[in-house]
């Protein structure tokens, strides 16, 4: 990922980076960091890695969906929720070190509150993975786990955390 901008109308204004352009093409901007709902911080850096806490699909302080995937929540809605979780994780990284410092997304861990018999957790977490690939290109391709669980905090259908390598 390299910051690029040759727009003369932005003279005197910080250059728009590729991740910002990619977010804008998706019609998105980084939201404010979601305030912790318990005793933790949104992200922590150790060496060249930033670990985010699990992020929920909050939009303006409200969950985008509630319930279990495969029952009250469709796969499409859960996939969108996973993207929102990843967006909130990026906001936490940005608040700590700035997304311009991201070298690559190393790992994504996604949890899916699953109805009995639901087995498409990888499809749901693709919402986060595909989003990160769109935002960062090759630097957004990562290792991943997609785990089905019986319950998640606040009855959210999806929770996502990530590890980013930074400069």
Protein Blocks (a to p, Z undefined) as FASTA:
>chain_A
ZZddfbfklgoiacddfklmmmmmnopacddddddfbdcdfbdcehjbccdddddddeeh
iafbgcjehilpcfklmmmmmmmmmmmmmmmmmmmnopklpmbdfbdcddddddehiakl
mmmmmmmmmmmmmmnommlgccddddddfbdehhiabdcddddddZZ
